[in-house]
Every structure is written in structure tokens, then in C-alpha cells.
Amino acid sequence: MKSIFLIMLVMLLTPAATFDSDNTNRLDKAGAITKPGCKSKCGNLIVPYPFGIGLGSGCSTDNSLSSWFDVNCDTSFDPPRAFLGTTNIQIYKISESHMHIATSIVSKCYGPTGDLTALTSIYIDLKTSPYTFSNLNTFTVIGCDDPAMMVGPDEKLYGFSCVSVCPQDNAYDCSGNGCCQIQLSKGLQYYRAEFDSGNHTEAMSFDHCSYAFLGEKASFKFFGASDLSDPTFLNRTVESVPILLDWVIRNQSCSETQKSNTSKCQSNAFCVDSDSGRGGYTCSCNQGFEGNPYLSPGCQGKLVFFVQYIYSGAIFSYLCT
């Protein structure tokens, strides 16, 4: 019996998200991602519009917050490193709703008799910016009977104070035994961490330093008492535990931009109000589209091929992009 082989090829313009389940970083997935003539990469970092490489380059969004969307690409590093505007805040990743930045760690260290040998503090001030600290971050303290706290810009305690008891050898979860964590509230724009300045008269043999930092909860793993005397703890944590910032395109709400016809959302995109309590909005591609919702011509569908063939009396069909 002869086999019959027939192929039917149909080209469709179909919304892309139907075939793409990962929509967490769609700003750089299709079409142009920067203004014409603007660079798209700083080292290993992709920088999509409304962000732009170069201080005052005109490559970022054109509103009153534009300087906060400028990315300073420092080529003195190899590979180059990206920093937020004129700050020393290093950027690791930019996604549709978050920016991942490098964390900074506060430390308090002791000599063999428990006397204080080093005490540091750190702060990040984002009060005039379009950024807030995501509630996916936690304030984490690693140590032995050392209270650490987050303090607001008015020198008042935010309500985030964390004290960890001396860890047991088999303690590997961050639940107060050598490690404690406090979830952040939405909308915070200022972060300062500090320890009290007292000596540690009952220091244990492994308790050389205590640490406090803000960072993404899902990225941090506590390795028990060894973390307190591990000389690689600082670098390991800075490299693997980012701070997550929520960002908005401007301070108006979606309804306000609709009334004034000033929305930054392009075709096939919709406006999303921020839930941080600070106002502002972001843009997102409509269901089934991808691309950069801030750049003209907006979000796009993509070509999908419907292939059907008959072989030995059986019909086979599939879609490919």
C-alpha cells in the first residue's frame, strides 16, 4: 500500500504568551529594548528602557524621575559594572517589576576575650526615588546574643529588631538559633542597619563576628554556627543574596495618567497601579503579547506556524514558533 504524505503549512500571527510561561522579565524578550542609538548592555547586565545607560545620556525615560533610571556603566571593572544613577548601588538585574541590587552587610566583631574590635553600619536612602524595598526581602541577623535593628530616617526604630541566640551545632534553619529573620513591610524607602555597641563578654569560640543585612529571603541559606567564623561569609552573601527593589515608572496612578493622557504604556499594554502605598504605576504587555511596553510601537505578537501532515492515513498536527 502506498503511503500518502501531505504537509499543510499555515503561518499565523499569534499572541506569544500562549507559548511562553515565563513572563517575569519580558522587557527584553522581543523587538527593540532601548531608544535608538542607545546601548543595551553594561557588562553582563541587559539594560532595557525605561532605564538607559549613561548619566544624562537621554537614553532613560523622560520624566521628573529620569535621573533615577540612568545606569552608570563603570568600565574600570572587567567586566564593566552597572550602578544606579550617581549612587554606589550596584545593579545585578532589571526585570518588569523588580531591580536586583547588591546588598551591604553590617558586622560586629570581637577579640578572643570578647572585646569589640569592629563595628560597622550601613544605610540606603531611596526617599526621592521611584523605588521601594520589596517585601520579598527579609532583615537577617547572624550571631550570638547580638541585637540588631533597622532604623528610620528620623532615628526612630522601624519596629524591626532581631536577636539570635547562640547557635547549636545542628541548627541550620533561620528561626532564632544563631539566625533570625524579619519580613519587610511594603513601601519602605529608607534602610539603616546597626548593632548596639556593647562588648560580648560571653563570646563563644566560634563567635568571631555577627552580621546583619537586608536581602531576598529566597536567596539566603543559613549554614549553622560555621557562618559566624567563616571568612568567606561576607563575599559569599554579597554575591548570592541581592536586595529586591520594586520600581514604578512615575508617581501618578493609572487613573490620573488616563485623565491627563500622559501614560507611558504603549500599544497592546496596560497600566498596573503599584501596591506599595507610595503611588506610581508600571506597564505590562497584554495577555498573549511580549516586548517592551514602554517603547513604541509597544508589545508584539509573533509568527506561529501550524503544521499538519498526513502519513499512512494518520493525521499529525503541531505548532511551532
N, C-alpha and C positions, 0 to 999 in steps of 0.2 A: 504494500500500500504506500502510495506516495504521501510524503508529509507536505502540509500546506504551511508556508511561513509568510506571514503578513505583518508588517510593522506600521503602526499609525503613530505619528509624532505630532503632538499639538503643543504649541507654545502659548503659555498663559502669563498674564501679568497678575500675580497673586500676592496678597499681603504676606510679608516674610515671617512674621512672628508665629504663624501657624506651624512652621517647621523649625522654630528656634525657641527652645525653652529657657535659654539664658539671656535675660533682658537686664542684667544688673549693671552692665557697662556699655550701653547702647550708643553713647555719644560718639564713639569712634568705629562703629561697625559698618557703615556704608557711606559712600559718597565722600564729599569734602568734609573735613573736620576742623578746618581753620579758615580764617579770612584769606582771600587771595594774597599771595606773596608772603604769608607768614609761615614760620617753621612749625612743625607738628611734633617734634621730639627734642627732649633735652636728656642726653644720655639714654637711659633705658626707659624714661618716662614719656608716655604719649600725653600731649597737652591739647585737648580738644577745646574749641570755642564753647562757652563764653570766656574761657581762660586763654591767655595769649603769652607767648614767650617774648621777653624784653620789657624792661621798665619804661613806661611811657611810649611804647612802640606803636600803639594804636591797634594792636592785634587782639586785645581783650574787649569785653563788652563796653559799649559807650554809654555809661550812666554814672551817677554820682559815686558809685562804689567801685568804679573801674580799676582803681589802683590796687584793690584787694584781689582782683582777678589776674593781675600781672604776675608772671612767673619769671624770677631772676635765674637764669641759667648760668651757673658758675663753671666755666670751662677750665679753671685751675685744678679741678679734680679730674681723675681718669677712672671711669667715665665721668662726664660732667654731672653735677648735681643740681636739682631744682629747688629753689627756695621761694617762699610765699612773699611776694611783694618786696618790701625793703626789710623784712624781718630775717632772723636767722632760723626760721622754722623750715626744716627740710620736708619736701613733699615726696611721698612714695608712690601714690596712685590717686587718680581722679576718676570718679565714676559718676553716674547720673544723679546720685543724691548724696554721696559722701566724698570727702577728701581724706586720705590716709596720710598722716604726718608722723614724723619721728617723735618718740616720747623722750622725756628727760626724767632722770631719776634722782631723788633726794636721798642722801646717805648720811648715816651717823655711825662713826666707827670708834673703836675702843682699843686701848692698850691692854697688855696681859693682866694688869691689876684692876681693870675696869674704868680707868680714867679716859675721858673723852679726848680723842685725837683728831677727829674731823667731823664737821657738821656743815651740811650744805642746805640750800633752799632753792626753789625754782618757781617762776610764775609765767603764765601766758595770758596776755590781755587781748581779747578779741571784741571789746565792747563797741567799737565803732565799725565793726566789720559785718559782712553778711554770713558769718559763721557762728555756729553754736556747737558745744561739745555734745556728741551723740550720747543717748542713754544706753548705747551698746558698750560704752566704756565702764570700767569699774576703777575705784580708788583702791589700790592694793598696797598692803604693808607686809613686809617680810622681816621678821625679827623676833626678839625675845623680850617681852615686857617693855616695849618701847611704844608709847602712844604717838601717833602721827595724825595730822589734821589737815583739812582743806579750809583755807581762809579766804574770805571775800575781799573785794577791793576796799571796803570800808573797815577792814581789820576785824570784822565780826566773823565768828565761826559759821561756816555754811551749814553745820549740822552733820558734817562728815568727819567723824573721828573714829579711828580704828586702832585697837590694841590687840596684838597677838601674844599669846602665852608661849613660854619656851617649848619648842617642838620636841615630840618624842621621835625616836629613830624611825618608826614605821608610819609617820604621819606624812601623807602625800596629797591630801586634799586641802583646799584653802578655806577652812571653816573655823579658824581661830587658833589652831595649833601650829604655831610658827608662821602662819599666814592668815590674814583676814582681808576680806573684800567688802566694799560698799558700792551698791549700784548708784549711778548718777541719775539725777533728775533731768528732765528736758529743759532746754533753754539757757543753760549756763554759758556765759561768755568770758568768765574770768576764772583762772585756776592758779592757786598758790598752795604748795605743799610744804609742810615743815614738821620737824620733830621738836619736842621740848629739849631744853639744853642740859638736862641733868646728867650726872655720871651714872654708870651702870655697875654698881658695886657688887652685884651678884652675877657677873658675866660668866657664862659657861665657856668651856674650852673651844667650842665651835663658833661662838657668837662674836665674831670679829666686827661685823657691820650689820646694821639694819637698813632697810631700803623702803622707800615709798614712791609710788608713781601712779600716773593715770594711763590707762591703756585699754585696748579692746579685750573684753573678757574672754572671748572665744580663742584668742591667740596665745594666752598665757597658760603655762603648765608649771605647777609647783613640784620641785624635786625633793622636798623634805629639808631636813636640817642641813644637808650639804650645801644648799643655796646660800646659807649665811656666811660660809667661809670660802665659797667658790670664787676665785679671782676672775673668772670669765662671766660672772653673773651680769655685770653691768652691760658689757658689749653684747652678750647673748640676748638680753632682754630688749635693748635698744634696737637691735637688728630684726627681732622677730615679733615684737609687740607694738604695733602702731597705735596712735591716738586717732579715733574717728571723729571727724567734724561733719556736721550737717551744714549744707550751704543753700542759699537762696539766690535767685538772680537779681532781685531788688526788693525793697522793703514794702511795696504795695501788695494788697491782696488781689486775688483773681478778679473779684467783682469790681474793685477800683480800677484795675487796668482795662477791664471791659468797658466801663463807663467813659474812661478817658482815651480809649483806643490806643493805649501805649504798651500793650502786651508784647513781650519778646518771643512768644510762641509762634512758630511759622506754620505752614500748611501741614495738614494731617497730624497735628499735635494738639495737646490740650494742656490746660493750666492746672497745677496742683498746689493748693494752699499748704504752707508749712504748718506743722502741728507743734512747733517748738514753743509757741506762746509769744514769739518775738515778731510775728508777721512775716511777710515775704512769700514768694512762690517759686516753683520750678516748673519746667515744661517737660512733657513726656510724649513720646510718639503714640499715636492711636494704636489700638489693638490691631495687629497684623501689619504694622509698618516698622521700619527701622531707620536709623540715621541720626543726624544731629538736629533736634527740634528747634534750635536757636538760629540755625543758618538757613538762608534762602537756598533752594526752594522748599526746604522743610523735609519731613520724613518721607521715605520712598518705599514702595513695594519692590519686588524683584521678579525676574523672569523664572518661571517654573515650567518644566517640560513634563507633559503627560504622555507616557509611552505605553502603547498597548500592542501586543503581538499574539498571533495565533500559531501554535506549533503542535502538529499531530492532533488537531482537533481541540486542544486546550487553549483557553484564553488567559494571557498573563498581562497584568497591568501594574504600573508603578509610576511614582512621581520622582523627579529629580530636579535639583536646582543648580 
